[in-house]
Amino acid sequence: MKVEMLMPQMGESIAEATIAKWRKKPGESVQKDEVILEISTDKVDSEIPAPAAGVIAELLFNEGDVVPVKTKIAIIDTNGAGAATSNGAAASAPAANGSAPHVEAVPAPVAEAAPVKKESKEESARYYSPLVKSLAETHGVSLTELDSLSGSGQGGRVTKEDFLKYVESRGSKSTPAPSPAPSAPAARPAQTPPTPSVEWGADGTRVVMMDTMRQAIADHMVKSKHTSPHVYSIQEVDVTNIANWRAKHKGAFEKSEGFSLSFTPFFLEATTKALEAFPYVNCSLDGKKIVLKKHVNLGCAVALGNTGLIVPVIKKAEEKNLVGIARSLNDLAQRARNKKLVPDDVAGGTFTVTNPGVFGTIIGTPIINQPQVAILCLGAIKKRPVVIDDMIAIRQICYLTLSYDHRIVDGSLGGQFLAFIRDYLENWDMNRSL
């Protein structure tokens, strides 16, 4: 039996990944869940396990190739009798997949061969993605200069953002230096990189093309708006009780857990309880079929600087208490920012929570993360004057926005869902222990 291995999708906004290293060669045996290759994206560097045990029959792409997600990259013969195919033979396979034009456009620059030979020792010690190499050639940055850059990627790798920041910082110096330009025009026609370099206009304006990640986010959001009729409901929540409870316990929590207790886990726990109470918000649509999910898998949007965001998922949140949710959230957020998520971390979400409130946003109206039917937005917590029993008091207030798909969630259900979360948080048990 032949098992096809596909390039995994490391998040909704990621459309492709670079094959950094193959751990196995054609003809070698592999066990299920044994690491078979390493991949790299602008957000995540990850080790990918084999989906089945057997013998590697074919590797359809080479190291350094940029491959669209869900593209066949290898074939495993589970009978162990597959004919081993050399890596060089993979050249004909992408054409059969129909993915060759895209792959050729991104990593294919033959002009890259000269720098690789010239700096082979350095390159064997430090990996550069094809995108970074192509940008370096476009900007006339030698590999020696590239080696001098500090990288923010896993293992100190230089990412696209590291490179563009470097180019921008030396922008005034690079403008009057046309000496490296002769090599750039020759390389551009062959490369057609997916992320063109920064262009400077004569009047000082700067034109930056959307990178692959931002394009994928844009496409996903536009598709969501075309798919789901969005409706928004907003609820005011008094979170004074959880603010006081948190202040009382945050010292002990940080001492025992090693990280600080933020407000987000409180909202996640309340959301989980609400999703259990209102399962039609924790569902997806398949044509005219409503698919009610068995578990609450909370997607939590994590901002990655100016490069976009990724949505790792807390699996089976209904089985976790406040501390467990906090641990999961901290772990996923740290690994997301350090590019150490694995494919399973970003898969299977049933509902998403986004928290622009940490940046001071009062009210947001987020777009639904397809194929889910709703997303909750957490606003900033602010002290406000509130009327209680005909008296004015200072309370900690925030606004929650629920964006929902009106095909399945109507205003009544959306309002009840938000009211449940409000009541859960406002009636927080002050005698509750960690």
C-alpha positions, 0 to 999 in steps of 0.5 A: 500500500502506498501512503501519500505524505502531504505538506502540512498547513501550519496555521490558517494563514500559511500557504507554503513551507520550505523543506529545510532537511530530509531526515530519510532517504529513498529506500530507508525504512521509517516508523510511524510518527518518526521524524521524516523531515524538517520544514520552515515557514515565516512563522514556524519551524517544525519537525514533521513525523511520518504518517505511517510505517514502511519504506520511503518510496519517493521524495518528490521535492528537494531540500530548499524547495518551497512547497504549497501546503497540502501538496504531496511531498513523499510516498511511503510504501507500507509493504516495504517493497516500493522501488526507491527513487532517487531525489533527483528523479523528483523533478518529474513528479511535481509536474504530475502534481500540477504544482510545478509552476508554483514551485519553480517560481519560488525556489528555482533560481539557478543563479543561486548555484554560484553563491552556494558553491562560493560559501558552501561551508558557511551554508552547511552551518547556517540555513537560509530559506530560498526566499531570503536568498532571493531577496539577498540577490535582489538587494545585492547582499552577499552571503558574507554580509548575510552571515553577519546578520543576527536571526530571530528564527529557530536556531538563529535563522535569518527570517524574511523580516530580519532581512527586510529590517536590515535592508530598511535600516541601511536604505539611505546607504544602499540607494546611492550604491548601484554597484551590486545592481548589475546582478539583480536584473539578471536574477529577477526574470528567473526568480519571480519571488513571491515577496518582491522587495521594498521599492522606494519612490522618487518622492520618498514613498515606500511600496511594500508588496504583501508577503505570502503570509499576508496574502493568505490572511487576506484571502482567508478573510475575504473568503470568510466574509463571502461565506458567512453573513456576519452579525455582531453583538456587544456585551458590557462586562463588569470584571471587578471580581476577577480583577480582585481575585487575580490580584489576590492570587497572582503572586502564588500563581506565578511562584508555582507556575513560573509565569504571570496570570493574565486575564485571558484564561478567565475569559477562556474558561467562561467561553468554554462553559458557554460553548458547552451550554450553547453547542450550536455556537461550537459547530460548523456548517457542511452544506446544509448540515450542522456539525456539532463538535464533540469537544471545545477546541479553543483557538487563541489568536497570537500576534507575531509582531508586524508579520501577522498572527497565528491561531494555536488551539487549546484542545479539549478545553472543557477538560481543563480548569483555570490553571490548566487553561493558563498553562496551555495558553502560555505554552502555545503562545511561547512556542508560537512566538519562538516558531516551535509549533507543530501542525497539530497545534494549529489544527482542529479549532472549533471556536476562536478567541482574539484579544486586541484589548492587550493593545488598548482596543476597546471594541473590535469586530473580528472576522470569523475563522472559517469553518467556525461559526463565531469568534469572540473579541476581548476588549481592553479592561478599563476603570469606569463609573457605573451606576449600582443601586442608584449610586456611582461606583468605579468598576473594572469594565470591558466589552465583549464582541461576538461575531457570528454566522447568521445562517446558524446563530441568530441574535437570540442565541448570540445574546444568550451566549454573551450573557452567559459569559457576562454572568459567569465572570461577574459572579466569580466566586471570590472564595475560589482557590487556585 
